[in-house]
Amino acid sequence: MKDWKDRGDVVGALVCGSYASGYPSKRSDIDIHIILADHVEGRERGNRVVSGFLIEYFANPPAQIRKYYQEDFNRRRTMSMLQFKTGRIVFCYIGIIKY
């Protein structure tokens, strides 16, 4: 998170998935959603290995996250909602993750 936390365009981060829910397996990765400021138009997705753990990260502005929610609703899926509902806030500068 060091690379992201102090950037001016980052407003929060959420860890989700099996580690956040307390049920990781030997093959689990650590999923992190990085919330970018509203004015950011780009997004990023990637993987890094840190201390032997695979980190999969998703960096998106709120508008893109809302699109994911709408796509899930249209397809009758719950993936995005569950990630945010069961995830744990790492940091949030503006309170956006609570809502």
Residue pairs with C-beta under 8 A, 6 or more apart in sequence:
1 13
1 32
1 90
1 91
4 10
4 13
4 34
4 57
4 59
5 13
5 91
8 37
9 36
9 37
9 39
9 40
10 34
10 35
10 36
10 37
10 59
11 35
11 36
11 37
11 92
11 93
11 94
11 96
12 34
12 35
12 89
12 90
12 91
12 92
12 93
12 94
12 96
12 97
13 32
13 33
13 34
13 35
13 89
13 90
13 91
13 92
14 32
14 33
14 35
14 83
14 84
14 87
14 88
14 89
14 90
14 97
15 30
15 31
15 32
15 33
15 87
15 88
15 90
16 31
16 32
16 33
16 83
16 84
16 86
16 87
16 88
17 28
17 29
17 30
17 31
17 83
17 87
18 24
18 25
18 28
19 28
19 30
19 31
20 31
20 86
20 87
20 88
21 86
29 47
29 53
29 54
29 55
29 56
30 53
30 54
30 55
30 56
31 56
31 57
31 58
31 83
32 55
32 56
32 57
32 58
32 90
33 57
33 58
33 59
33 60
33 65
33 83
33 84
33 87
34 57
34 58
34 59
34 60
35 60
35 61
35 62
35 65
35 92
35 96
35 97
36 42
36 43
36 59
36 60
36 61
36 62
37 61
38 61
38 62
38 63
39 61
40 61
41 61
43 58
43 59
43 60
43 61
43 64
44 57
44 58
44 59
45 56
45 57
45 58
45 59
46 56
46 57
47 54
47 55
47 56
47 57
48 54
48 55
48 57
49 55
60 68
62 96
65 80
65 84
68 80
69 80
69 81
71 77
71 80
72 78
72 79
72 80
72 81
84 97
89 97
89 98
92 98
